[in-house]
Amino acid sequence: MRHLYSCPLRWSDMDAFGHVNNAVFVRYLEEARIDFMRRLAPGGGSPSFTGGSVVARHEIDYVRPLVHRHSPVTIELWVTKVSAASMTVAYEVKDEAMLYLRASTVVVPYNFAEERPRRITAEEKAILKEFMDDASHQEGAVAV
């Protein structure tokens, strides 16, 4: 299963060449990832996905320029790997006709009170595995 995020484009996202600046795409990925993580929290007093996380790595392949328009782009996000203390998510930024970017991010859950990474709980792993995509979709993802 993939998480879909509708990302609006802002005029200020453009650079001097008239397309979305490469650094702005990192912010788009962050918006999609935060939306994904907030929707994962199971509720009912569960501590899963509470606290914070830090980014350990980004890898981005810019496929084609994205120019400003009024319609948003879709960011598809899915999980490609879950380990004891990190997860890797992959993304595609696209619309109905074009693929603009492929990327992946390694995310580490982090306990800010203790100032250290924490392990992913069994409950979190079970939820994350629901978003692991099959191999046919992962072929287009950037391997980390």
C-alpha positions as CSV (number, residue, x, y, z in Angstrom):
1,M,0.0,0.0,0.0
2,R,1.2,3.5,-0.7
3,H,0.5,6.8,1.1
4,L,-0.7,9.6,-1.2
5,Y,0.0,13.3,-0.4
6,S,-1.3,16.1,-2.5
7,C,1.4,18.8,-2.5
8,P,0.6,22.3,-3.6
9,L,3.2,24.3,-5.5
10,R,4.1,27.8,-4.3
11,W,5.3,30.6,-6.5
12,S,8.3,31.0,-4.1
13,D,9.3,27.4,-4.8
14,M,10.6,28.4,-8.2
15,D,14.2,29.4,-8.9
16,A,15.7,31.8,-11.5
17,F,15.3,29.1,-14.2
18,G,11.5,28.9,-13.7
19,H,11.2,25.5,-12.2
20,V,11.0,24.1,-8.6
21,N,14.4,24.5,-7.0
22,N,16.1,21.2,-6.2
23,A,16.3,22.0,-2.5
24,V,12.6,22.7,-2.3
25,F,11.9,19.1,-3.2
26,V,13.4,18.1,0.1
27,R,10.7,20.2,1.8
28,Y,8.0,18.5,-0.3
29,L,9.3,15.1,0.8
30,E,9.3,16.2,4.4
31,E,5.7,17.4,4.1
32,A,4.6,14.0,2.7
33,R,6.6,12.1,5.3
34,I,5.1,14.1,8.2
35,D,1.6,13.6,6.8
36,F,2.3,9.9,6.6
37,M,3.7,9.6,10.1
38,R,0.8,11.5,11.6
39,R,-1.7,9.2,9.9
40,L,0.1,6.1,11.2
41,A,-0.5,6.9,14.9
42,P,-3.0,4.3,16.0
43,G,-4.7,6.4,18.8
44,G,-6.4,4.9,21.8
45,G,-3.5,5.9,24.1
46,S,-0.9,3.9,22.1
47,P,2.6,5.4,22.4
48,S,3.5,4.3,18.8
49,F,4.8,7.0,16.5
50,T,4.9,9.5,19.4
51,G,8.0,11.6,20.0
52,G,10.2,12.4,17.1
53,S,12.5,11.2,14.4
54,V,15.6,12.4,12.6
55,V,16.6,12.0,9.0
56,A,19.8,9.9,8.6
57,R,20.0,10.0,4.8
58,H,18.3,11.4,1.7
59,E,18.9,10.1,-1.8
60,I,17.2,11.9,-4.7
61,D,17.0,11.3,-8.5
62,Y,15.6,14.4,-10.3
63,V,13.9,13.0,-13.4
64,R,12.6,16.2,-15.0
65,P,11.9,19.9,-14.1
66,L,8.7,20.8,-12.5
67,V,7.3,24.2,-13.3
68,H,4.8,26.2,-11.4
69,R,1.1,25.5,-11.9
70,H,-2.0,25.8,-9.8
71,S,-2.7,22.1,-9.5
72,P,-0.8,20.1,-6.9
73,V,1.6,17.2,-7.5
74,T,1.0,13.8,-5.9
75,I,3.7,12.4,-3.7
76,E,3.5,8.6,-3.3
77,L,5.3,7.3,-0.3
78,W,5.9,3.7,0.8
79,V,8.2,1.8,3.1
80,T,11.0,-0.2,1.6
81,K,12.8,-1.4,4.7
82,V,12.2,-1.6,8.4
83,S,15.1,-2.5,10.7
84,A,15.5,-2.5,14.5
85,A,16.1,1.3,14.7
86,S,15.4,2.8,11.3
87,M,13.1,2.7,8.4
88,T,13.5,3.6,4.7
89,V,10.7,5.3,2.8
90,A,10.6,5.8,-1.0
91,Y,8.8,8.5,-2.9
92,E,7.7,9.4,-6.3
93,V,6.7,13.0,-7.1
94,K,4.4,13.0,-10.1
95,D,1.1,13.9,-11.7
96,E,-1.2,12.1,-14.1
97,A,1.3,12.5,-17.0
98,M,4.8,12.8,-15.6
99,L,7.3,11.6,-13.1
100,Y,9.4,14.4,-11.7
101,L,11.4,12.8,-8.9
102,R,12.3,9.5,-7.2
103,A,13.8,9.6,-3.7
104,S,14.4,7.7,-0.5
105,T,14.9,8.7,3.1
106,V,16.3,6.7,6.0
107,V,14.4,7.8,9.1
108,V,15.5,7.0,12.7
109,P,13.1,7.3,15.6
110,Y,14.6,9.6,18.2
111,N,14.0,10.2,21.9
112,F,14.6,13.9,22.3
113,A,14.3,13.8,26.1
114,E,17.2,11.3,26.3
115,E,19.0,12.7,23.2
116,R,19.4,9.3,21.5
117,P,17.9,7.1,18.8
118,R,15.3,4.6,19.9
119,R,14.2,1.2,18.6
120,I,11.1,0.7,16.5
121,T,8.4,-1.1,18.5
122,A,6.7,-4.3,17.4
123,E,3.5,-2.4,17.0
124,E,5.2,0.2,14.8
125,K,6.8,-2.5,12.7
126,A,3.5,-4.1,12.1
127,I,1.9,-0.8,11.0
128,L,4.9,0.1,8.8
129,K,4.8,-3.3,7.1
130,E,1.3,-2.5,5.8
131,F,3.0,0.2,3.7
132,M,5.7,-2.0,2.2
133,D,5.1,-2.1,-1.5
134,D,5.6,-5.2,-3.7
135,A,8.8,-5.7,-5.7
136,S,7.2,-4.4,-8.9
137,H,6.8,-0.9,-7.5
138,Q,10.2,-1.0,-5.7
139,E,12.1,-1.4,-8.9
140,G,11.6,2.4,-9.5
141,A,12.6,3.3,-6.0
142,V,16.1,4.5,-5.2
143,A,17.9,1.7,-3.3
144,V,19.6,2.8,-0.1
